[in-house]
Amino acid sequence: MPIYPFECGRCGPFDLSRPMARASDPVACPECSAPARRCYTPPGLALLQRPVRRALDHEEKSAHEPEVVPEKAGRPMPHLHAHGHRHAPPWVMTH
């Protein structure tokens, strides 16, 4: 059975396992019996390839605490030839 997140206005968040057919039915908080609302969350992304998952995790983290980059990282710029043009595809205009 799937696990659904709910939130009580008094006690806070809790999870509840219930059949999919009853996913949106009203529920009472297990602590205080007050009505709780279902929280909708994005689907789990555990099946993504590792580089994609790592990029998404890094993007989410940097939204809250940007990372200070002390040095250059990544791939170098394309090599420029003697007359200053790089080899470009035919649809790219150069000067």
Backbone as a printed PyTorch tensor [residue, N CA C, xyz], in Angstrom:
tensor([[[  0.8400,  -1.1860,   0.0000],
         [  0.0000,   0.0000,   0.0000],
         [  0.8850,   1.2490,   0.0000]],

        [[  0.4970,   2.2670,  -0.7490],
         [  1.2650,   3.5150,  -0.7780],
         [  1.1950,   4.2590,   0.5510]],

        [[  2.1940,   5.0630,   0.7820],
         [  2.2570,   5.9050,   1.9790],
         [  2.0190,   7.3410,   1.5300]],

        [[  1.0740,   8.0160,   2.1590],
         [  0.7210,   9.3820,   1.8000],
         [  1.0640,  10.3250,   2.9500]],

        [[  1.6100,  11.5090,   2.6270],
         [  1.8950,  12.4960,   3.6760],
         [  0.6580,  13.3420,   3.9740]],

        [[  0.4170,  13.5780,   5.2410],
         [ -0.6680,  14.4380,   5.7020],
         [ -0.0890,  15.4480,   6.6770]],

        [[ -0.8660,  16.5090,   6.9500],
         [ -0.4280,  17.4950,   7.9270],
         [ -1.5920,  17.9390,   8.7970]],

        [[ -1.3390,  17.8860,  10.0830],
         [ -2.3050,  18.3510,  11.0750],
         [ -1.9480,  19.7940,  11.4200]],

        [[ -2.9470,  20.6610,  11.5360],
         [ -2.7030,  22.0620,  11.8780],
         [ -2.1210,  22.2350,  13.2640]],

        [[ -2.3420,  21.2860,  14.1530],
         [ -1.8480,  21.3780,  15.5320],
         [ -0.5490,  20.6050,  15.7390]],

        [[ -0.5040,  19.3620,  15.2300],
         [  0.6080,  18.4500,  15.5440],
         [  1.6960,  18.3970,  14.4710]],

        [[  1.3960,  18.8450,  13.2590],
         [  2.4070,  18.8250,  12.2110],
         [  2.2390,  17.6460,  11.2640]],

        [[  3.2950,  17.3330,  10.4970],
         [  3.1980,  16.3060,   9.4640],
         [  3.2190,  14.8750,  10.0110]],

        [[  2.5570,  13.9920,   9.2730],
         [  2.6170,  12.5600,   9.5590],
         [  2.3230,  11.8040,   8.2700]],

        [[  2.7250,  10.5450,   8.2120],
         [  2.4900,   9.6940,   7.0440],
         [  1.4500,   8.6510,   7.3830]],

        [[  0.6850,   8.2630,   6.3690],
         [ -0.3650,   7.2740,   6.5710],
         [ -0.3910,   6.3280,   5.3750]],

        [[ -0.3970,   5.0460,   5.6520],
         [ -0.4890,   4.0410,   4.6000],
         [ -1.9580,   3.7040,   4.3970]],

        [[ -2.4160,   3.8060,   3.1280],
         [ -3.8090,   3.5020,   2.8360],
         [ -3.9430,   3.1270,   1.3650]],

        [[ -5.0280,   2.4320,   0.9950],
         [ -5.2270,   2.0480,  -0.4070],
         [ -5.3450,   3.2770,  -1.3080]],

        [[ -4.9540,   3.1190,  -2.5660],
         [ -5.0260,   4.2300,  -3.5110],
         [ -6.4530,   4.7420,  -3.6810]],

        [[ -7.4330,   3.8680,  -3.6070],
         [ -8.8320,   4.2630,  -3.7540],
         [ -9.2730,   5.2110,  -2.6400]],

        [[ -8.5760,   5.1750,  -1.4950],
         [ -8.9390,   6.0270,  -0.3540],
         [ -7.9260,   7.1540,  -0.1320]],

        [[ -7.0620,   7.4120,  -1.1090],
         [ -5.9760,   8.3870,  -0.9390],
         [ -6.4730,   9.7820,  -0.5730]],

        [[ -7.5930,  10.1980,  -1.1330],
         [ -8.0840,  11.5610,  -0.8860],
         [ -9.2020,  11.6290,   0.1470]],

        [[ -9.5530,  10.5070,   0.7640],
         [-10.5830,  10.5190,   1.8090],
         [-10.1090,  11.3350,   3.0070]],

        [[-11.0290,  11.9730,   3.7250],
         [-10.6500,  12.7180,   4.9350],
         [ -9.9840,  11.7980,   5.9560]],

        [[ -9.0850,  12.3660,   6.7340],
         [ -8.3780,  11.5920,   7.7500],
         [ -8.2240,  12.4490,   9.0090]],

        [[ -8.1890,  11.7750,  10.1390],
         [ -7.9910,  12.4570,  11.4220],
         [ -6.5530,  12.2530,  11.8730]],

        [[ -6.0020,  13.2510,  12.5420],
         [ -4.6420,  13.1830,  13.0780],
         [ -4.5730,  12.0500,  14.1040]],

        [[ -3.5410,  11.1960,  14.0360],
         [ -3.4310,  10.1050,  15.0050],
         [ -3.1330,  10.5730,  16.4290]],

        [[ -2.6440,  11.8140,  16.5930],
         [ -2.3170,  12.3290,  17.9270],
         [ -3.5060,  13.0090,  18.6030]],

        [[ -4.1660,  13.9420,  17.8620],
         [ -5.2050,  14.7540,  18.4940],
         [ -6.5920,  14.5580,  17.8810]],

        [[ -6.7080,  13.7400,  16.8560],
         [ -7.9670,  13.4390,  16.1600],
         [ -8.5730,  14.6220,  15.4120]],

        [[ -7.8120,  15.6930,  15.2310],
         [ -8.2830,  16.8350,  14.4450],
         [ -8.2140,  16.4860,  12.9550]],

        [[ -9.0430,  17.1230,  12.1330],
         [ -8.9700,  16.8500,  10.6910],
         [ -7.5890,  17.2420,  10.1440]],

        [[ -7.0360,  16.4090,   9.2830],
         [ -5.7270,  16.6710,   8.6760],
         [ -5.9010,  16.7550,   7.1710]],

        [[ -5.0210,  17.5050,   6.5280],
         [ -5.0920,  17.6250,   5.0710],
         [ -3.9550,  16.8460,   4.4330]],

        [[ -4.2230,  16.3320,   3.2400],
         [ -3.2060,  15.5840,   2.5170],
         [ -2.2470,  16.5670,   1.8640]],

        [[ -0.9470,  16.2680,   1.9220],
         [  0.0820,  17.0740,   1.2710],
         [  0.4680,  16.3830,  -0.0270]],

        [[  0.4740,  17.1320,  -1.0920],
         [  0.8550,  16.5660,  -2.3900],
         [  2.3330,  16.8340,  -2.6240]],

        [[  3.0530,  15.7850,  -2.9450],
         [  4.4890,  15.8670,  -3.1420],
         [  4.8470,  15.3740,  -4.5350]],

        [[  6.0070,  15.7880,  -5.0720],
         [  6.4160,  15.2790,  -6.3810],
         [  6.7160,  13.7870,  -6.2950]],

        [[  6.6180,  13.0890,  -7.3980],
         [  6.9040,  11.6610,  -7.3670],
         [  8.3680,  11.4110,  -7.0420]],

        [[  8.6630,  10.2460,  -6.5020],
         [ 10.0390,   9.8780,  -6.1910],
         [ 10.8750,   9.7960,  -7.4540]],

        [[ 12.1070,  10.2700,  -7.3770],
         [ 12.9730,  10.2870,  -8.5400],
         [ 14.1490,   9.3230,  -8.3720]],

        [[ 13.9510,   8.2610,  -7.6430],
         [ 15.0320,   7.3300,  -7.3640],
         [ 15.4830,   6.5580,  -8.5960]],

        [[ 14.6880,   6.5090,  -9.6530],
         [ 15.0370,   5.7290, -10.8290],
         [ 15.8550,   6.5140, -11.8520]],

        [[ 16.2040,   7.7460, -11.5480],
         [ 17.0190,   8.5300, -12.4640],
         [ 18.4540,   8.0270, -12.4560]],

        [[ 19.1440,   8.2520, -13.5770],
         [ 20.5510,   7.8780, -13.6400],
         [ 21.3290,   8.7380, -12.6560]],

        [[ 22.4240,   8.2060, -12.1670],
         [ 23.1980,   8.8650, -11.1160],
         [ 23.6270,  10.2940, -11.4730]],

        [[ 24.1700,  10.5830, -12.6770],
         [ 24.5580,  11.9740, -12.9730],
         [ 23.3700,  12.9420, -12.9560]],

        [[ 22.2180,  12.4970, -13.4400],
         [ 21.0280,  13.3500, -13.4410],
         [ 20.5730,  13.5930, -12.0100]],

        [[ 20.5360,  12.5560, -11.2030],
         [ 20.1350,  12.6730,  -9.7940],
         [ 21.0740,  13.6240,  -9.0580]],

        [[ 22.3870,  13.4830,  -9.3130],
         [ 23.3850,  14.3310,  -8.6560],
         [ 23.1730,  15.7970,  -9.0680]],

        [[ 22.9040,  16.0390, -10.3520],
         [ 22.6750,  17.4080, -10.8280],
         [ 21.4220,  18.0170, -10.1850]],

        [[ 20.3560,  17.2350, -10.0910],
         [ 19.1290,  17.7300,  -9.4620],
         [ 19.3420,  18.0210,  -7.9800]],

        [[ 20.0670,  17.1420,  -7.2930],
         [ 20.3630,  17.3740,  -5.8770],
         [ 21.1940,  18.6400,  -5.6920]],

        [[ 22.1910,  18.8330,  -6.5650],
         [ 23.0470,  20.0200,  -6.4810],
         [ 22.2380,  21.2780,  -6.7470]],

        [[ 21.3390,  21.2240,  -7.7380],
         [ 20.5010,  22.3730,  -8.0660],
         [ 19.5830,  22.7310,  -6.8880]],

        [[ 18.9960,  21.7260,  -6.2740],
         [ 18.1020,  21.9830,  -5.1460],
         [ 18.8620,  22.5650,  -3.9660]],

        [[ 20.0490,  22.0350,  -3.6840],
         [ 20.8480,  22.5330,  -2.5740],
         [ 21.2680,  23.9800,  -2.8220]],

        [[ 21.6900,  24.3010,  -4.0590],
         [ 22.1800,  25.6410,  -4.3450],
         [ 21.0650,  26.6790,  -4.3200]],

        [[ 19.8210,  26.2570,  -4.4110],
         [ 18.7130,  27.2060,  -4.3260],
         [ 18.6130,  27.8080,  -2.9280]],

        [[ 19.0620,  27.0660,  -1.9150],
         [ 18.9510,  27.5130,  -0.5300],
         [ 20.2680,  28.0440,   0.0300]],

        [[ 21.3740,  27.4580,  -0.3910],
         [ 22.6830,  27.9080,   0.0670],
         [ 23.6640,  27.8190,  -1.1030]],

        [[ 23.8100,  28.9040,  -1.8610],
         [ 24.6800,  28.8770,  -3.0290],
         [ 26.1050,  28.4680,  -2.6730]],

        [[ 26.7070,  27.7190,  -3.5640],
         [ 28.0630,  27.2190,  -3.3480],
         [ 29.0720,  28.2460,  -3.8590]],

        [[ 30.0880,  28.5330,  -3.0730],
         [ 31.1540,  29.4350,  -3.4840],
         [ 32.1570,  28.6070,  -4.2790]],

        [[ 32.4610,  29.0590,  -5.4950],
         [ 33.3830,  28.3310,  -6.3580],
         [ 34.7220,  29.0520,  -6.3360]],

        [[ 35.7490,  28.4750,  -5.6970],
         [ 37.0300,  29.1590,  -5.5660],
         [ 37.9130,  29.0790,  -6.8110]],

        [[ 37.6260,  28.1640,  -7.7180],
         [ 38.4630,  28.0250,  -8.9020],
         [ 37.6210,  27.6110, -10.1000]],

        [[ 38.2170,  27.7080, -11.2880],
         [ 37.5220,  27.3190, -12.5020],
         [ 37.2320,  25.8300, -12.4780]],

        [[ 36.1050,  25.4700, -13.0440],
         [ 35.7470,  24.0660, -13.1570],
         [ 35.0520,  23.8570, -14.4900]],

        [[ 35.0080,  22.6440, -14.9480],
         [ 34.3110,  22.3520, -16.1830],
         [ 35.2580,  22.1940, -17.3550]],

        [[ 34.6810,  22.1750, -18.5350],
         [ 35.4560,  21.9680, -19.7520],
         [ 36.0440,  23.2780, -20.2490]],

        [[ 37.2460,  23.2370, -20.8600],
         [ 37.8420,  24.4700, -21.3780],
         [ 37.0950,  24.9670, -22.6070]],

        [[ 37.2830,  26.2390, -22.9230],
         [ 36.6810,  26.8410, -24.1040],
         [ 37.3040,  26.2320, -25.3590]],

        [[ 36.5900,  26.2500, -26.4920],
         [ 37.1510,  25.6940, -27.7280],
         [ 38.4190,  26.4360, -28.1480]],

        [[ 39.3340,  25.7120, -28.7900],
         [ 40.6040,  26.2720, -29.2370],
         [ 40.3780,  27.2450, -30.3920]],

        [[ 40.9990,  28.4100, -30.3350],
         [ 40.9250,  29.3860, -31.4220],
         [ 42.1470,  29.2130, -32.3200]],

        [[ 41.9310,  29.2290, -33.6070],
         [ 43.0290,  29.0910, -34.5600],
         [ 43.7070,  30.4350, -34.7680]],

        [[ 44.7340,  30.4680, -35.5830],
         [ 45.5500,  31.6670, -35.7880],
         [ 44.7280,  32.8790, -36.2050]],

        [[ 43.7110,  32.7070, -37.0490],
         [ 42.9270,  33.8570, -37.4740],
         [ 41.7070,  34.1150, -36.5810]],

        [[ 41.6460,  33.4740, -35.4120],
         [ 40.6470,  33.8110, -34.4150],
         [ 39.3010,  33.1440, -34.5380]],

        [[ 39.1450,  32.1760, -35.4560],
         [ 37.8600,  31.5010, -35.6060],
         [ 37.9750,  30.0540, -35.1670]],

        [[ 36.9660,  29.6060, -34.5370],
         [ 36.9060,  28.1830, -34.2050],
         [ 36.1530,  27.4760, -35.3170]],

        [[ 36.3370,  26.2010, -35.4160],
         [ 35.5960,  25.4470, -36.4140],
         [ 34.1520,  25.3460, -35.9510]],

        [[ 33.2510,  25.8370, -36.7340],
         [ 31.8410,  25.8690, -36.3590],
         [ 31.0380,  25.1100, -37.4020]],

        [[ 29.8700,  24.6180, -37.0250],
         [ 28.9870,  23.9750, -37.9960],
         [ 28.6000,  24.9690, -39.0800]],

        [[ 28.2320,  24.5030, -40.2790],
         [ 27.9410,  25.4060, -41.3920],
         [ 26.8120,  26.3900, -41.1320]],

        [[ 25.8840,  26.0950, -40.2030],
         [ 24.7670,  26.9940, -39.9610],
         [ 25.1080,  28.1160, -38.9870]],

        [[ 26.3140,  28.0860, -38.4210],
         [ 26.7260,  29.1220, -37.4870],
         [ 27.5150,  30.1840, -38.2450]],

        [[ 27.0950,  31.4340, -38.0730],
         [ 27.7980,  32.5240, -38.7770],
         [ 28.9770,  32.9780, -37.9240]],

        [[ 30.0980,  33.2190, -38.5750],
         [ 31.2720,  33.7850, -37.8940],
         [ 31.6210,  35.0900, -38.5610]],

        [[ 32.4490,  35.8920, -37.9070],
         [ 32.8100,  37.1690, -38.5010],
         [ 34.2210,  37.1680, -38.9910]]])
